Amino acid sequence: FKGQLNDLLVKINATRPHFVRCIKPNDRNEPELWHSRRVLSQLRCGGVLEAVRVSRAGYPNRLPHAAFLSRYQLIKPPKTRTKYSSKVSALILLRALIPDLLIKLAGQASTSSSSSSQSSVDYEEVDKCILKDANSISQSCKTILGTVGLQLGKTKVFMRMFAFAA
C-alpha cells in the first residue's frame, strides 16, 4: 500500500493539473436556450464568482517582464531600453509610470489625504531601488509601487485594475 501511495504522489506531483468548469445552460440540453438563474447558480456553487471577486480585489493583471516591457516601452527613456535585464528595465518603466498614476489617483480620490500622496513619494528612494540589484527591492520602494497599484515580482509585473486601465 505504501509503495502504491508513493507512486501515486509521484505521478500527481509530476503533473500540472488544470480544471475546466462546465456550465449547463439549461436542463433540457437544448441548443441556444439559456436560463440565467441556472447559470448564475452554477457559477456561485462552483466558486467562479468568488474567484473573480478575489482576483479583482488583488492584482488581476499579471504580465511577464518581457510582455510588460514590449507593451509599455514607449514610456521608458530610450537610453535604458537595452542596457539592463528585463526585471531592472521593468522597474525603470514602473518608475516612469508613477507620476501619471498618482495624478490619476488624485483625480479619482475625494479626500485631500489621497491627493496629497503625490508629494509624499520619494523618487530618490525609487531611483536607488533601480540602481541597486532589482532582486533586493527595499520595503519603501515596494510601498511606493503599492501606492499606485503596481508590484514587481520575480518574473511578472502585477497591476491593480486602476493602474492597468490608466
C-alpha positions, 0 to 999 in steps of 0.5 A, a space after each residue: 500500500 505504501 509503495 502504491 501511495 508513493 507512486 501515486 504522489 509521484 505521478 500527481 506531483 509530476 503533473 500540472 493539473 488544470 480544471 475546466 468548469 462546465 456550465 449547463 445552460 439549461 436542463 433540457 440540453 437544448 441548443 441556444 436556450 439559456 436560463 440565467 438563474 441556472 447559470 448564475 447558480 452554477 457559477 456561485 456553487 462552483 466558486 467562479 464568482 468568488 474567484 473573480 471577486 478575489 482576483 479583482 480585489 488583488 492584482 488581476 493583471 499579471 504580465 511577464 517582464 518581457 510582455 510588460 516591457 514590449 507593451 509599455 516601452 514607449 514610456 521608458 527613456 530610450 537610453 535604458 531600453 537595452 542596457 539592463 535585464 528585463 526585471 531592472 528595465 521593468 522597474 525603470 518603466 514602473 518608475 516612469 509610470 508613477 507620476 501619471 498614476 498618482 495624478 490619476 489617483 488624485 483625480 479619482 480620490 475625494 479626500 485631500 489625504 489621497 491627493 496629497 500622496 503625490 508629494 509624499 513619494 520619494 523618487 530618490 528612494 525609487 531611483 536607488 531601488 533601480 540602481 541597486 540589484 532589482 532582486 533586493 527591492 527595499 520595503 519603501 520602494 515596494 510601498 511606493 509601487 503599492 501606492 499606485 497599484 503596481 508590484 514587481 515580482 520575480 518574473 511578472 509585473 502585477 497591476 491593480 485594475 486602476 493602474 492597468 486601465 490608466 
